[in-house]
């Protein structure tokens, strides 16, 4: 693990990128570290100090977050952990989802097979831009790549995210679906602002959030038709059902890119 990442973990600033579990960042040989890597590591340490200085941030805000992350990723385009802060530090803290999107696009260009980056892109659109089609496509890509990287160990979670992405593509207003995704956002929030935002949305969706962070649903919501069968059998073993509408069959069994 690179020095910057080790210190970041020690500072309790590690990022959980969502419900899918996979490697935290790209690994590079530690023997031959280039100049760009050193610049990126140095910038990362400064960013960790900047972002974690709550007293100063309460006075001057987080407006320099983008400049830090842009410089880090320009020096080392494969520094995955820096990209994973884009949503919270840039889209959330400075209300600039456009700049966060630019960072994530750079990361995906450098690491197109990273499930974490695709899921972060999905969360950017889900939380901050409201573009549910792009969110659905990104979640779908993340789920497929997680299976490629983790194999059978990631199959169940990947199937769930794949299904969520497909339903999201045509039923974005489903309260059950919104509750499901916001619970994932809350449980994996990298900072207090993201967690606060998720808690607010969950409360509006009928979920109480205790002072200790426990979630309790005030009433049950039913998943869309076909959800449980798809989750049980997966996309290849469960053909379209005549009992579902053509629209739901299209949601569950097509993967068109937006």
N, C-alpha and C positions, 0 to 999 in steps of 0.2 A: 504494500500500500504506500502511496506517495506521502511525503512528510506533511503537506498541507492538509490532506484528508485526515490523517491521524490526529492532528491537532484540532481539526474541526470537530471530530467525533468526541474528543476530550472535552470540548466546549459545549457538548450536547446540542450541536447544530446539525446533526446528520439528518438527511432528508429521506422520508419514506415517500415513495412516488405513487403509491396507490395500492389497491387490493392485490395486484399480481406481484409475486415475489421473484426477483431475479437478481443478478449481479449488480452491485451498486455503481460501478463505473468501469470504463475501459482500463485494462491493465497494460502497462508499458514496462519494458525492462528498466530496472533501477540502476544498472551499471553505466550505461551510456546515456546520461541525461543531457539533452541539448539545451541551448540557450533559451529557446522558447519555453521549455518546461520549467526552467528556473524562474523566468519572468512570471509565468502563470502561477507557480507555487508562491512566490513572493506576493503577488497580487491577491491570491486567495487568502493568505494570512492577514493582509490588511483589510480585506473585505470582511472576514470573520470578526475582526476587532471592531470595525465600523458598524456592522449589522448588530452585533451583540451589545453595543454600548447603549443600553436603554435610556440612560439619563440624557445623553447627548441627542439621541434620536427623538426624544420627546420635545426637545427644544428646536432642533433644526430639520427634523424629518429625515426621510430616506431618499431624497432626490438624487444622491450620488450613486445609488445602487446600480443603475444601468451602466454608468461609466465604469464602475469596477468590473462588472460581469462581462461587459463588452471587451475591455482590455484583456481580461484573463483568457477569454475564449478566442480572441484574436491571436494571442501568443501561443495558445495550445487549443486548437479547434476540437480536440478529443477529450477535453476536461469536462466529463459528463456531469459531475456534481455541481459545477457552476451553473450549467443550464437548468438544473432541477430547482434552483432558487429563483428562476426568472418569474414564475407565477406569483409567488408570495412577495418577493422583494421589489419587483418592477410593476407587474400588473396590479397587485393588491396594494402595496404600500405607496406607490406613486400614481396609481390610476392610469397606467400607460400599457394596456394590453397589446397595443401595436408594437411597442418596443420589445415586450416579452416575446411576442410572436417572432420578431426578427431574430432574437437570440435562439429560440427553439428551432427555427428553420436552419440556422447555421449549424446547430448541433446535429440535426437530422441529415443534413448534407454530408457532414463529416462521419456520422455513425448511423447510416440508414437502417441498420438492423437492430437498433437499440429499443427494446420494449419500453424502457423507462422514459425515453424521450418522446415516443409516440403517445404514451399515456399522459405525459405532462402536457403535450399539445392538446389532447382531448379535454383535459381538465381546464386548460386555458379557455377553450371555446365554451365549455359547459358553464364555468363559473363567471367568466368575465366578458365574453363577447356575445353570448347567447346564440351562437351559430351551432345549432344542434346537428346539422348535417356534417359539418366538419368535425364536431366532437364525436359523432357516431363512427365516422370513417377512421379517425385516429384511434379510438378504443378498439376497433376491429383489427387494425394493424398491430396494435400492442398485443392483443390476445394471440394472434397468429404467430408473432415473433417470439412470444414467451414460450410457446410450445416447441418451436424450433430450437430454442436455447436450452430449455430445461427438460424437454422430453415429457414423459408420462407424469412426472412429478407436478407439472403445471397444468395438466390437462383439465382437471375439474374447474379450477379457477378461471382458466382461459375460456372454457366453454361458457361459464357464467358471464364473463365480460363480453364474449362474442355475442351472446344472446342479448345482453343489455344494449349493446351497440346497435344491433339490428332492430330491436323494438324502438330504440330512441330515434332511429332514422325515420320512422313514420308515425310514432305515437309520442312525440316529445312532451305533450301535455298530460300524460298519464301520471297521476299523483303517486301511484305505487312505484313507478319507475323513478320519479324525482326523489322520492324518499329513499329508495335503494341506493342511488348514486350519491346523494348528500350524506348518507351514513358512511359510505366509503371515504368521502372527502373528509368528514369529521374525524374518523378514526386514524387517518394517515396525514392529518394536517401538519405541515412543517413548522408552523408558528402560530402564535395566539390570534393574530388577525384572521388568518384563514379559518381557524377553528371557530372564532366568533361569528364569522360570516356564515359558516355551515350551520352553526347552532341556531342562528336566526331563521334560516330557511327551514330547518327541521321543525322548529316550533310552529311555524306556519303550516307545516304539513302534518301536524298532529303528533309530534314526538317531543316529550318533555326531556330537557337536559338538566340533570342534577348538578349541584355544586361540585360534586366529585367527578363529573364527566360521564356519568352513566346515562344511557338512552332508554327511555321507556315510552312505548307507543300508547297513545290514549285510545286508539281504536285501530282495528285491523283493516288492511286494504288488500284486495285480491289482485294477483298478478294477471297479466293479459292471457287470453286463451292460448294454449299451446306451450306456455313457458315451462311448466314442470316437465312435460314430455320431452321437450327439446333439451333441457338441462340434463335429463336422465340418459337420453340416448345419443345426444350430440347431433351435429349437422349432417353427418354422412349416413347414420343408421335410422334416421327418422324422416321418411318422405313426407311431402305435403299432405295435410289431412283435409278431406272433403268438408269436414265440419267447420273449418276455418274459412273466413272470408278470403277473397283473392288478395286483398290488401295485406292481411296478416300472413298469408302464405308467402307473399313477396318479401315481407319484412324478415321472416324467419329463414328463408331459403335462397336469398339472393345477396350478392355482395358488391353491388355497383358502387363505384367511386363517385363522390359528389362532384 
